[in-house]
Amino acid sequence: MNEFENLKQASYKLIAEYIEKNSADVATSAVIEIVEKLLAAKDMQVDRLANEKAATIINDIADRTSH
């Protein structure tokens, strides 16, 4: 499992715990906050992958021009 998948699984467990142990208004606020954090983490993962892909493409172009 990758880092994001681990974070997602831990978040699901935390959400279930909040729902089980708290009132609806407390659980709802917590779930929204957890989901927002997950979305931010996913955005960072997508950005990192895009940067890695761009770096690979740039390096490939640089390699081709140096030959």
N, C-alpha and C positions, 0 to 999 in steps of 0.2 A: 504494500500500500504506500502511496506517496504521501508527502507531508500534508497536502490539502485534504486527502481522503481521511487521514487520521484526525485532522481538525474537524472535519465534517461529522465523523462518527462520535467524537467527544461532544460536539455541539448537540447532536441528536439526543444523546444521553442526558445532557444538561437540560435541554428543553423538556424532556419527559419528566425529569425530576422537578422542575419548576411547576409544571402543570399538575403533577401529583401532590405537591406539598404546599401550594400557595393558592390564594384566592384568584379568581378569574382576572381581575384588574392587574394584580401583581404579575401573574404568569404572562398575561398578554404583553405587558411592557417589556418583560424580560425576553420573551420570544422574539419580539420585534428587534430588540437590541442585538440579540444573538444572530438573527438572520442578517441584519445590516453588517455585522462584523464578518460573517461568512461571505457576503457579497463583496465586501472590500478585499478580503483575502483572495477571492477568486479573481477579481480585477487585477490584483498584484501578480497573481500567477500568470494570467493572460499577458500582461505587460512584459513579464520576465521572458516568457516563451517567444513573444514577438521580438524582443530585443535580441535573444539568442539566434532566432531565425535571420534577422537583419544582419547580425554580425557574421553569420555563416555565409550569407550571400555576398556581403562586402569582401570577406576574405577570399571567396571563390573568384570574384572579379579581379581582386588584386593579384591572386596567383596566376590567373590567365594573362594579365597584362605584363607580368614580370617574366614570362617565358618567351 
